[in-house]
Amino acid sequence: MPAFRQVGEKQLPQEVVFMAWSPKRDLIALANRAGEVLLHRLANFQRVWSLPPNENTGKEVTALAWRPDGKILAFGLADTKRIILCDVEKPESLHSFSVELSITYMHWMEVTEESSVLTSFYNAEDESNLLLPKLPALPKNYSTTAKIFSEEKSDEIMKLLGDVRLNALVLGGSSGFIEIYAYGMFKIATVNGVAGSCRGLCLSSDLKSLSVITEIQNSSDSEAEITYFQLDTSLLSSYLPEVTRMARKFTHISTLLQYIKLSLTCMCEAWEEILMQMDSRLTKFVQEKNTTTSVQDEFMQLLLWGKASLELQALLMNQLTVKGLKKLGQSIESSYSSIQKLVISHLQSGSEALLYHLSELKGMALWKQKYESLGLDASGIDEAITAVGSFILKANELLQVIDSKLYNRKGKYFNVERVGQYLKDEDDDLVSPPNTEGNQWFNFLKDSTHLKESPLLFPYYPEKSLHFVKRQMEGVIDQCIQKPADVIGKSVHQAVCVSLYKVSQSEDSTSQLFKLPFLWNDKTSNLHYVLFTMLENSISKIHILRRHTDTSRSVSNGILAVEFGNFLNNSINESSDSRCYSCLDAHFYDDETVTVVLKESVQQEGKERVLAQLPLSSVYVDEDQDRKSIWDSMERLDERSGEIPTRTVFLESQWRVLENMKAQYVSVNGIRKVSCVLSSNLRHIRVFEMDVEDDGEVEEEEEEEATQIAAGEPDEPNQPADGQDDVCDASAEELPDETEEHETSLDP
C-alpha cells in the first residue's frame, strides 16, 4: 500500500503560481497567472469560490497568506501595490490597504506567549461593546463596495478583528521592504536595514526574532545572492501586553475609518440618483435637438425672448409638466432623506465610536512608563481627536442644509447643488458656503480671541466640503498611526547574516514563484530552520540551517546537508551510487517532519518523482554533527560546501512514487495532515492525505487481503502504487481542463 492516500487530482486551465493551505479547514487557496484567486476543498478538489481580477484591486497576485484562525485570506497585488483581506465564506474584500512597494512574500503568524496580564486581557469583555451602540448596517441598495457592512446579522467589524489574541501579518517586498501589521490591519513596525528582494519571512511566535531570506543582486550582469538574516525584535516581545492593547485599539480605528468611508460612498450614490433623475429627463431632448446650441442656451433664449425651439416645447409639454416636476421633487426629497439618515445613523455613529477609541488611546499614551517606548504620542492623538471633531461639525452642517430643504417651505426655490457640493471629492472651496452672518456664536468667537484659540473647540472649515475634511481627518490619523511603526521599526536590529549561495541566471524564471529557501519556526522550542538546496556532483542536496534564539539552550546551531540513499530498488540498479536522488522542493510538515519531492538523478529515461516524509530524528542523530560554525565567516556556504557535514538517509516508509506526473512543488499542512503536489508545468495538481494508516485500517486491509486469497483472487504485486486510488492517474495532457467547474458551498 502507498504511504499516502490520493484524494483528488485536477488539470487546471491556468498556471498556478501560489498555493496555501488553510490552517483550520480542509481548504486550499490558489492564485494563477491570470490574477484569479481560487478556493478549493480537499474532497475531490472541488472549487468553493473564485475571485476574478479587476481594475480596482489588481491582476498580478504575488503572495498568499491565511490568518491563523482560517477565516480571512490575504493576498498581495504587484500592479496596484495593494493588500486585500478576503472573507473565506464568500469572495468579497473585507479590507484593503496600499503599500509603497510590490509584495513578494507574506507570512501571517499568531502569538503563543502566555502571561497573567495577557490572559486577563483576552478574557475581559471589550468595554466598547458595552458603552457604544452597535453600528447600523449599511443599506444594501447601493454599490458592492458597501456589501461588507450590509448584513444585519453578521458583525463585520468583529469578523475583521478576529480573536483578541495578537496575530501579525508580515509583508516583504523588493528593495528590503518589510512591514508588520497587527491583526493584518494596523502597521506596528517598518523594518529597515535588510538588503535585497524578500524571498521568505518568518516571525517567531514569541515575537523575539524575525527571519528573512532575501535575493540580493548588485548589478544586472551579476548573479543574485541568496542571504539569510535574523533580526532582533525583542521590543515587541518585551512589551507584548502593551503592543496587544495598542494594536487592538488601532485596529478598531482602522475598521471605523473604513466604515465611515463606505457610509460616505453610499451618500454620494444617493446624490448621484438625484442627478440621474434630472439627466434622464434631458437625455431625450439632447438626442432630438437639431441645433448646435447647448441646453443652457435653449433655456436662456426662452427666458430672455419668450421663444422656445420645437424640441424644447416638446420637453416642456411632455417631460417637465407640473406632474413631472412634482415627481422629480419627490425623488429629490427621497434622496435627501436617504442622505440625512446616513449622516445621522452612520456617519455620526462611526465618528462618535472613533472619538471614543482615540480618547482611550490618549489615556494609554499618557501612561508613559508603558507606552512611550512604543512611540505612542499623546499630542499626535490630540490632533487626531481634533480632526474627528471637525469632521463631525462638517457633517452637522450638511444636516442643516438638508433640513432647510426638507422642512423649511418658505423659499420658492432650492439650489440642489447646495447639497451636492459637500459630497464632491475635490479640493475646491464650496460654491455656496453657509451664511454665518448674524450668527451669535460666530460673533462671540470673533470677539473672544482666547476662546477662539482654545484647544477645547474643534476647528471649523466653512469653505470646505465634507470629503475634504474627511481626507484631512484620515491624514492626521495616519500620521498618528505611523509614529509607533517607525519607533518599533528602528528598534529592530540585525543579529545574524549568512550568505547562502548564488542563483544562476540560467534558472527557469517560473520556478522562482515556489522556489526554496523555506523558513520555519518551531513554536515550542523557538528553533529557526532554513531549508534550501545546493548542487553538489550533479545532485541537489537539501540543506537544513538551524539556529536557536536562546543562546543558553544546549541545542546545536549550525548547518547539515541531507542526501537520500537508494530506496527504490525496483527502479534503480542496486550497484548504482547510493546518492541517487535530487531534492526538488521541501517544506516543513510539522515541527518534527519535512515533506520533500525527490527526483531520480541517474541518467535514464522516465525519471520517477517521489513524495516523501523526512523525520528530523533521522537527520539529527548526533547533536554535535551540525555544530559547524557558519555565523562568523564571510564566505558563502556554497563556497565551502565540502566542509558542511552530510547525513545520508534511507527512507524505509512514508514515501510514494508519483507516477505519470512530473512533480516539482509541494504545499503541506501538518495540522490537517494534507499535501498538494504541483507539476512542473504548473497546471497538474494532486492532493494527498498524509496520515491515513492507523491500526484499525491496517487490520481491515489484512482482512480484505485474506478474503481475496480465500476467494482465489490473484495478487497483483506489479500494480502501480497510485493504482490503489479511486481517482485515475492520467498524465497532465490526458486530464480534462477544469473550465466549467461547479462551485460548492463551504458548509458540508
C-alpha positions in Angstrom: 0.0 0.0 0.0 1.2 3.5 -0.7 2.1 5.6 2.3 -0.3 8.4 1.4 -3.8 8.3 0.1 -4.6 10.3 -3.0 -8.0 12.1 -2.6 -8.0 14.4 -5.7 -6.5 15.3 -9.0 -7.1 18.2 -11.4 -5.7 19.6 -14.6 -6.3 23.4 -14.3 -6.8 25.7 -17.2 -4.4 28.4 -15.9 -0.9 28.1 -14.5 -0.9 28.1 -10.7 1.7 30.5 -9.1 0.8 30.2 -5.4 -0.7 27.6 -3.1 -1.6 28.0 0.6 -3.5 25.5 2.9 -6.0 26.9 5.4 -4.6 26.3 8.9 -8.1 25.3 10.3 -10.1 23.7 7.5 -9.6 21.3 4.6 -9.3 24.2 2.1 -6.5 25.3 -0.2 -6.2 28.8 -1.8 -4.6 29.0 -5.2 -3.6 32.0 -7.3 -3.0 31.7 -11.1 -1.2 33.7 -13.7 -4.5 35.3 -14.8 -4.7 37.1 -11.4 -7.6 34.9 -10.2 -7.7 33.7 -6.6 -9.5 30.4 -6.1 -10.6 28.4 -3.0 -10.7 24.6 -3.3 -12.0 21.9 -0.9 -9.8 18.9 -0.2 -12.6 16.4 -1.1 -12.2 15.7 -4.8 -10.5 19.1 -5.1 -13.9 20.8 -5.6 -13.9 24.6 -6.1 -15.7 26.6 -3.4 -15.4 30.1 -5.0 -13.2 32.1 -7.3 -12.3 35.8 -7.1 -11.6 37.1 -10.7 -9.1 40.0 -11.2 -10.4 43.5 -11.6 -9.1 47.0 -12.3 -9.9 48.3 -8.7 -7.9 45.7 -6.8 -5.3 44.4 -9.3 -4.4 41.5 -11.6 -1.0 40.3 -10.6 -1.1 38.2 -7.4 2.4 37.9 -5.8 1.7 36.4 -2.4 -0.9 34.5 -0.3 -1.3 34.0 3.4 -4.1 32.8 5.8 -5.0 34.3 9.1 -4.2 31.8 11.8 -7.9 31.2 12.5 -8.5 30.4 8.9 -11.4 33.0 8.5 -9.5 35.5 6.3 -7.2 35.1 3.3 -4.7 37.8 2.5 -3.1 38.3 -0.9 -0.8 40.9 -2.4 -1.0 42.5 -5.8 2.0 43.8 -7.7 0.3 46.1 -10.3 -1.7 48.1 -7.8 0.6 47.6 -4.7 -2.4 46.7 -2.6 -3.1 44.1 0.1 -6.6 42.5 0.1 -8.2 40.7 3.1 -10.8 38.4 1.7 -13.6 36.6 3.6 -13.3 32.8 3.4 -17.1 32.4 3.3 -17.5 34.4 0.1 -15.2 36.1 -2.5 -15.5 39.6 -1.1 -12.9 42.1 0.1 -13.3 42.9 3.8 -10.4 45.3 4.0 -7.6 46.6 1.7 -4.7 48.9 2.1 -1.8 50.2 -0.1 1.9 49.6 0.4 4.9 51.5 -1.0 6.4 48.6 -3.0 5.1 45.4 -4.5 4.9 42.5 -2.1 6.9 39.3 -2.9 6.2 37.3 0.3 3.8 37.4 3.2 3.6 35.4 6.5 0.7 35.5 9.0 1.5 34.2 12.5 -0.2 34.1 15.9 1.5 34.9 19.2 1.5 31.9 21.5 3.1 33.5 24.6 1.1 33.4 27.8 1.1 35.7 30.8 -1.4 36.7 33.6 -1.7 40.2 32.1 -2.5 38.8 28.6 -4.9 36.2 29.9 -6.9 38.8 31.8 -7.0 41.0 28.7 -8.0 38.0 26.4 -10.8 37.1 28.8 -12.1 40.6 29.6 -15.1 41.8 27.6 -14.4 44.8 25.3 -15.9 47.8 27.1 -16.7 49.5 23.8 -19.3 46.8 23.2 -21.0 47.9 26.5 -20.7 51.6 26.1 -21.1 52.2 22.4 -24.2 51.3 20.4 -23.8 48.7 17.6 -23.1 50.3 14.3 -26.1 50.1 12.0 -25.7 48.1 8.8 -25.2 49.9 5.6 -28.0 50.0 3.0 -28.0 47.1 0.6 -29.3 49.1 -2.3 -26.0 50.7 -3.1 -22.8 49.5 -4.8 -21.0 46.3 -4.0 -18.3 48.3 -2.1 -20.8 48.6 0.8 -21.8 45.0 1.0 -19.3 44.0 3.7 -21.1 46.1 6.3 -24.6 45.5 4.9 -25.5 42.2 6.7 -27.8 42.7 9.6 -27.0 39.5 11.5 -23.2 39.5 10.9 -20.8 41.8 12.8 -18.3 42.5 10.0 -16.1 44.6 12.4 -15.7 41.6 14.7 -15.0 39.3 11.7 -12.3 41.7 10.6 -10.8 42.0 14.1 -10.9 38.2 14.8 -9.7 36.7 18.0 -8.3 39.0 20.7 -5.1 37.0 20.8 -2.4 39.0 18.8 -1.6 37.9 15.3 0.7 39.6 12.8 0.8 39.8 9.1 4.4 40.3 7.9 5.0 41.7 4.4 8.2 41.5 2.5 8.9 43.2 -0.8 11.6 44.5 -3.1 14.5 46.8 -2.0 14.4 45.5 1.6 10.8 46.5 2.2 9.4 44.8 5.4 6.4 45.8 7.4 4.5 44.1 10.2 0.7 44.6 10.6 -1.0 43.6 13.8 -4.3 41.7 13.1 -3.5 42.2 9.4 -4.6 45.9 9.6 -2.5 48.1 11.9 1.1 48.7 11.0 3.2 48.2 14.1 6.7 48.1 12.5 8.5 49.4 9.4 11.7 47.4 9.3 14.9 48.8 7.8 18.4 47.5 7.3 17.7 44.5 5.1 19.0 44.4 1.6 17.5 42.7 -1.5 14.2 41.4 -2.5 12.4 39.3 0.0 12.1 35.6 -0.7 10.9 34.4 2.7 9.8 35.6 6.1 9.1 34.0 9.5 8.3 35.9 12.7 8.8 33.8 15.8 5.7 33.0 17.9 7.2 34.9 20.9 8.0 38.0 18.8 11.7 37.9 19.7 13.1 37.4 16.2 12.3 37.8 12.6 14.0 35.5 10.0 14.3 36.9 6.5 15.6 35.4 3.2 16.5 37.9 0.5 17.8 37.8 -3.0 20.5 40.5 -3.5 21.6 41.5 -7.0 24.2 44.2 -7.1 24.0 44.7 -10.8 22.1 43.4 -13.8 25.1 41.5 -15.1 26.0 39.8 -11.8 24.4 36.7 -10.3 21.9 37.2 -7.5 23.0 36.1 -4.0 20.6 34.4 -1.5 21.2 35.7 2.0 19.7 34.8 5.4 19.1 37.5 8.0 17.9 37.0 11.6 16.6 40.3 13.1 16.1 41.0 16.8 12.6 42.2 17.5 12.8 41.9 21.3 11.0 45.3 21.9 7.8 43.7 20.6 8.3 40.7 22.9 9.2 42.8 26.0 6.1 45.0 25.6 3.8 42.2 24.4 0.7 43.2 26.6 1.1 46.8 25.7 1.6 46.1 22.0 -1.5 43.9 22.0 -3.7 46.5 23.7 -2.4 49.3 21.4 -2.8 47.2 18.3 -6.3 46.2 19.2 -7.3 49.8 19.6 -5.7 51.0 16.4 -7.4 48.1 14.5 -10.8 49.3 15.8 -9.9 52.7 14.5 -8.8 51.4 11.1 -12.1 49.5 10.8 -14.2 52.5 11.8 -12.4 54.6 9.2 -13.4 52.1 6.5 -17.0 52.1 7.8 -17.1 56.0 7.6 -15.6 55.9 4.1 -18.3 53.4 2.9 -21.0 55.4 4.5 -19.9 58.5 2.6 -19.8 56.4 -0.6 -23.4 55.5 0.0 -24.3 59.2 0.4 -22.5 60.0 -2.9 -24.5 57.3 -4.6 -27.8 58.7 -3.2 -26.8 62.2 -4.6 -26.0 60.6 -8.0 -29.5 59.3 -8.1 -30.8 62.8 -8.0 -28.6 63.8 -10.9 -29.7 60.7 -12.8 -33.3 61.6 -12.3 -32.7 65.1 -13.8 -30.4 63.8 -16.5 -32.9 61.2 -17.7 -35.5 64.0 -18.4 -33.0 65.9 -20.5 -31.4 63.0 -22.4 -34.2 62.7 -25.0 -34.2 66.4 -25.5 -30.5 66.4 -26.2 -30.8 63.5 -28.6 -33.6 65.1 -30.6 -32.2 68.6 -30.7 -31.1 69.5 -34.2 -29.5 72.9 -33.3 -25.9 73.3 -32.2 -26.8 75.4 -29.2 -26.4 74.0 -25.7 -29.2 73.1 -23.3 -28.3 76.1 -21.2 -28.6 78.4 -24.3 -32.0 77.0 -25.1 -33.4 77.8 -21.7 -31.7 81.2 -21.7 -33.4 82.1 -25.0 -36.8 81.1 -23.6 -36.1 83.3 -20.5 -35.0 86.4 -22.5 -37.2 86.3 -25.6 -40.0 84.1 -24.6 -39.3 81.8 -27.6 -38.6 78.1 -27.5 -37.5 75.6 -30.1 -39.8 72.8 -31.1 -37.7 70.3 -29.2 -37.8 72.4 -26.0 -41.5 72.9 -26.4 -41.9 69.1 -26.6 -39.8 68.8 -23.4 -41.8 71.3 -21.5 -45.1 69.8 -22.6 -44.3 66.1 -22.1 -41.4 65.9 -19.5 -41.3 69.0 -17.4 -45.0 69.2 -16.7 -46.4 70.1 -13.3 -46.9 66.5 -12.6 -43.5 65.6 -13.8 -41.8 68.3 -11.8 -43.7 67.2 -8.6 -42.5 63.6 -9.2 -38.9 64.9 -9.7 -39.2 66.9 -6.5 -40.4 63.8 -4.6 -37.4 61.8 -5.9 -35.1 64.5 -4.9 -36.6 64.7 -1.4 -36.4 60.9 -1.1 -32.7 61.0 -1.9 -32.2 63.9 0.6 -33.9 61.8 3.2 -31.5 58.9 2.5 -28.5 61.2 2.8 -29.9 62.6 6.0 -30.4 59.1 7.5 -26.9 58.1 6.5 -25.4 61.2 8.2 -27.4 60.7 11.4 -27.2 56.9 11.9 -23.9 56.0 10.2 -21.5 59.0 9.9 -22.3 60.3 13.4 -22.3 56.8 15.0 -19.0 55.9 13.4 -17.4 59.3 14.3 -18.5 59.0 17.9 -17.1 55.5 18.1 -13.9 56.9 16.6 -13.7 59.6 19.2 -14.2 57.0 22.0 -11.3 54.8 20.8 -9.0 57.7 20.2 -9.7 59.1 23.7 -8.9 55.7 25.2 -5.7 55.6 23.1 -4.8 59.0 24.5 -5.2 57.7 28.0 -2.8 54.8 27.2 -0.3 57.3 25.7 -0.3 59.3 28.9 0.9 56.2 30.8 4.5 56.9 29.6 6.1 54.1 31.6 4.3 51.5 29.5 3.7 53.1 26.1 6.3 55.8 25.5 8.9 53.3 24.3 6.4 52.1 21.7 6.1 55.6 20.2 2.6 56.3 21.3 2.4 60.1 21.3 -0.4 61.9 23.2 0.0 65.1 21.2 -0.5 63.3 17.9 -3.6 61.6 19.3 -4.9 65.0 20.4 -4.6 66.2 16.8 -6.5 63.1 15.6 -9.3 63.8 18.1 -9.5 67.4 16.9 -9.7 66.2 13.2 -12.5 63.9 14.0 -14.4 66.7 15.8 -14.0 68.9 12.7 -15.5 66.1 10.6 -18.5 65.8 12.9 -19.0 69.6 12.7 -19.0 69.4 8.9 -21.5 66.5 8.9 -23.8 68.5 11.1 -23.5 71.4 8.7 -24.7 69.2 5.9 -27.6 68.1 8.0 -28.6 71.7 8.5 -28.5 72.3 4.7 -30.7 69.3 4.1 -33.1 70.3 6.9 -33.6 73.7 5.3 -34.7 72.0 2.1 -36.9 69.3 3.7 -38.6 71.3 6.4 -38.3 75.0 5.5 -41.0 75.6 2.9 -40.8 79.4 2.9 -38.4 79.6 0.0 -39.8 79.3 -3.5 -36.8 77.5 -4.9 -33.8 75.5 -3.7 -30.4 75.0 -5.3 -29.8 71.3 -5.5 -26.0 71.9 -5.7 -26.1 73.2 -2.1 -26.1 69.5 -1.0 -24.0 68.1 -3.9 -21.1 70.5 -3.2 -20.5 68.8 0.2 -20.1 65.4 -1.5 -17.7 66.3 -4.2 -14.2 64.8 -3.7 -12.4 68.0 -4.7 -10.1 70.5 -3.0 -12.1 73.5 -4.3 -14.0 75.7 -1.9 -17.7 75.4 -1.6 -19.6 77.3 -4.3 -22.4 78.2 -1.8 -20.8 78.2 1.7 -23.2 78.5 4.7 -24.2 82.0 5.7 -22.8 82.8 9.1 -23.8 86.5 9.2 -25.8 87.3 12.3 -24.9 84.0 14.0 -24.4 84.9 17.6 -21.9 82.1 18.3 -19.7 83.1 15.4 -19.8 86.7 16.5 -19.0 85.7 20.1 -15.9 83.7 19.0 -14.8 86.5 16.7 -14.8 88.9 19.6 -13.1 86.5 22.1 -9.6 85.9 20.9 -8.6 83.5 23.8 -11.7 81.3 23.3 -11.2 81.2 19.6 -7.7 79.6 20.1 -8.9 77.2 22.8 -7.9 73.5 22.3 -11.3 72.6 23.6 -13.0 73.9 20.5 -12.9 71.9 17.3 -11.7 73.9 14.2 -14.4 74.7 11.7 -13.9 74.9 7.9 -16.9 76.6 6.4 -15.4 76.9 3.0 -14.5 73.1 2.6 -16.5 70.1 1.5 -17.3 67.0 3.7 -14.9 64.9 1.5 -12.1 67.4 2.1 -12.5 67.3 5.8 -12.7 63.5 5.8 -9.4 63.2 3.8 -7.8 65.7 6.3 -9.0 63.5 9.2 -7.6 60.3 7.6 -4.3 62.0 7.0 -3.9 63.1 10.7 -4.9 59.6 11.9 -2.4 58.0 9.5 0.3 60.2 10.9 -0.7 59.2 14.4 -0.6 55.5 13.5 2.7 55.8 11.6 4.8 57.0 14.6 4.7 53.7 16.6 5.5 51.8 13.4 8.6 54.0 12.9 9.8 53.8 16.6 9.3 50.0 16.8 10.9 49.5 13.3 14.0 51.5 14.4 14.4 49.2 17.4 14.8 46.1 15.2 18.4 45.3 14.5 20.3 42.6 12.7 21.6 39.7 14.8 22.8 37.2 12.1 23.6 37.5 8.4 24.7 34.4 6.5 25.3 34.4 2.7 23.9 31.1 1.4 24.5 30.7 -2.3 24.3 32.4 -5.7 21.4 31.9 -8.1 22.3 31.1 -11.7 20.9 33.5 -14.3 20.1 30.5 -16.4 17.5 29.1 -13.9 13.9 28.9 -15.1 12.1 32.1 -14.1 8.8 30.3 -13.4 10.4 28.3 -10.6 11.1 31.5 -8.6 7.4 31.5 -7.7 7.8 28.5 -5.5 11.5 28.1 -5.1 13.3 27.4 -1.9 14.5 28.6 0.6 11.7 27.8 3.1 11.6 29.2 6.6 10.1 27.5 9.6 9.8 28.4 13.3 9.3 25.7 15.9 6.8 27.3 18.3 7.6 25.0 21.2 11.4 25.4 21.3 11.9 28.6 19.2 14.2 26.9 16.8 14.6 28.6 13.5 15.0 26.5 10.4 16.0 27.3 6.8 15.6 24.7 4.1 17.4 25.2 0.8 19.1 23.1 -1.9 22.6 23.3 -3.3 24.0 21.4 -6.2 26.9 19.0 -5.5 28.2 16.5 -8.0 25.1 17.0 -10.2 22.9 16.1 -7.2 20.7 18.8 -5.5 21.1 18.2 -1.7 18.7 19.6 0.8 20.4 21.7 3.5 19.0 22.4 6.9 20.2 25.5 8.7 19.2 25.6 12.4 19.5 28.4 14.9 18.1 28.9 18.4 17.1 32.3 19.6 18.1 31.4 23.2 21.9 31.0 23.4 21.6 29.3 26.8 19.9 26.3 25.2 22.0 23.3 24.5 20.5 22.7 21.1 23.2 23.0 18.4 23.2 25.9 16.0 24.6 25.1 12.6 24.0 23.5 9.2 23.6 20.0 7.9 23.3 18.6 4.4 21.0 15.6 3.7 21.3 13.2 0.8 18.8 10.4 0.1 20.0 6.9 -0.4 18.6 4.2 -2.7 15.2 3.1 -1.5 13.5 2.3 -4.9 15.3 -1.0 -5.7 12.9 -1.9 -8.4 13.7 1.2 -10.5 17.4 1.7 -9.9 20.3 -0.7 -10.2 21.5 -1.8 -6.8 25.1 -1.2 -7.8 24.5 2.4 -8.6 25.7 5.3 -6.4 23.6 5.5 -3.2 23.3 9.3 -3.6 20.7 8.9 -6.4 18.0 11.5 -5.6 17.9 15.2 -6.0 15.6 17.3 -3.9 13.2 19.5 -5.9 11.1 21.0 -3.1 10.9 20.8 0.6 8.5 22.2 3.3 8.1 21.6 7.0 5.1 19.4 7.6 5.3 19.9 11.3 8.0 20.6 13.9 9.4 17.0 13.5 8.9 16.3 9.8 9.9 17.7 6.4 7.9 16.9 3.3 10.1 16.6 0.2 9.7 16.0 -3.6 12.6 13.9 -5.0 13.8 13.1 -8.5 16.0 10.3 -9.6 19.3 11.6 -10.5 20.6 8.7 -12.6 20.8 9.2 -16.4 17.9 7.2 -17.6 14.5 7.8 -19.2 11.4 8.2 -17.2 13.0 9.6 -14.0 10.5 8.9 -11.3 9.3 11.6 -8.8 8.8 10.7 -5.2 6.8 12.3 -2.4 8.3 11.5 0.9 8.3 12.4 4.6 11.7 13.1 6.2 11.8 12.8 10.0 14.2 15.2 11.6 15.0 12.4 14.2 16.7 10.5 11.3 18.8 13.6 10.5 19.7 15.0 13.9 21.0 11.7 15.4 24.2 13.3 16.7 23.5 16.7 18.1 27.2 17.7 17.6 27.1 16.9 13.9 25.9 20.3 12.7 27.9 22.4 15.1 29.9 23.7 12.2 30.5 27.4 12.9 29.0 29.4 10.0 27.9 32.6 11.7 31.3 34.5 11.8 32.6 33.5 8.3 32.3 36.0 5.4 32.3 33.2 2.8 29.2 31.9 1.2 28.0 28.5 2.1 28.2 27.2 -1.5 32.0 28.1 -1.5 32.6 25.8 1.5 30.1 23.1 0.8 32.8 20.4 1.3 33.0 21.5 4.9 29.3 21.0 5.6 28.6 17.7 7.4 26.3 15.4 5.4 23.9 12.7 6.6 22.7 10.0 4.2 19.1 9.0 4.9 17.4 5.8 3.7 13.6 6.1 3.8 12.0 2.8 4.9 8.4 4.0 4.7 6.4 7.2 4.3 7.1 7.7 0.6 5.2 7.3 -2.6 6.1 7.2 -6.3 4.2 9.9 -8.2 3.5 8.0 -11.4 2.6 9.8 -14.7 3.3 13.2 -13.1 6.3 15.4 -13.5 6.0 16.6 -9.9 8.0 19.7 -8.9 6.5 21.6 -6.0 4.6 20.7 -2.8 2.4 22.6 -0.3 1.6 20.9 3.0 -0.5 21.4 6.1 0.6 19.3 9.1 -2.4 20.3 11.2 -4.9 19.0 8.6 -2.4 16.2 7.6 -2.7 17.0 3.8 -0.4 17.9 1.0 -0.8 19.2 -2.5 1.7 18.4 -5.3 2.1 20.6 -8.4 3.7 19.5 -11.6 6.5 21.4 -13.4 4.0 22.8 -15.9 2.1 24.5 -13.0 -1.2 23.0 -14.1 -1.4 19.4 -12.9 -2.3 19.0 -9.2 -2.6 16.0 -6.9 -3.9 16.1 -3.3 -2.9 13.6 -0.6 -4.0 12.7 2.9 -0.6 12.1 4.6 -1.5 10.1 7.8 -4.2 7.6 6.9 -2.9 4.3 8.1 -3.9 3.7 11.7 -4.2 0.3 13.4 -7.8 -0.1 12.5 -7.2 0.5 8.8 -4.3 -1.9 8.8 -6.4 -4.7 10.3 -9.2 -4.0 7.8 -6.7 -4.2 4.9 -5.3 -7.5 6.2 -8.8 -8.9 6.5 -9.6 -7.9 2.9 -6.4 -9.5 1.6 -7.2 -12.7 3.5 -10.7 -12.7 1.9 -9.3 -12.2 -1.6 -6.8 -15.1 -1.1 -9.5 -17.4 0.2 -11.7 -16.5 -2.8 -8.9 -17.4 -5.1 -8.2 -13.8 -6.4 -4.7 -13.5 -7.6 -2.3 -10.9 -6.1 -1.1 -8.1 -8.3 2.4 -7.3 -6.9 3.3 -5.3 -10.0 0.3 -3.0 -9.9 1.4 0.7 -9.9 1.5 2.4 -6.5 -1.0 5.0 -7.5 -3.4 2.4 -8.8 -4.9 1.9 -5.3 -6.8 5.1 -5.5 -10.3 5.7 -6.8 -9.0 8.7 -8.9 -7.5 7.6 -12.1 -3.9 8.7 -12.6 -3.6 10.2 -16.0 -0.8 12.3 -17.4 -1.1 16.0 -17.4 -2.0 16.0 -21.1 -4.8 13.4 -20.7 -6.7 15.2 -17.9 -9.6 17.3 -19.0 -9.5 21.1 -18.5 -11.4 22.4 -15.5 -13.0 25.2 -17.4 -16.6 24.7 -16.3 -16.1 23.7 -12.8 -19.1 23.8 -10.4 -18.5 25.7 -7.2 -19.5 24.2 -3.9 -20.5 25.7 -0.6 -18.2 25.8 2.4 -20.9 24.2 4.5 -20.6 20.4 4.4 
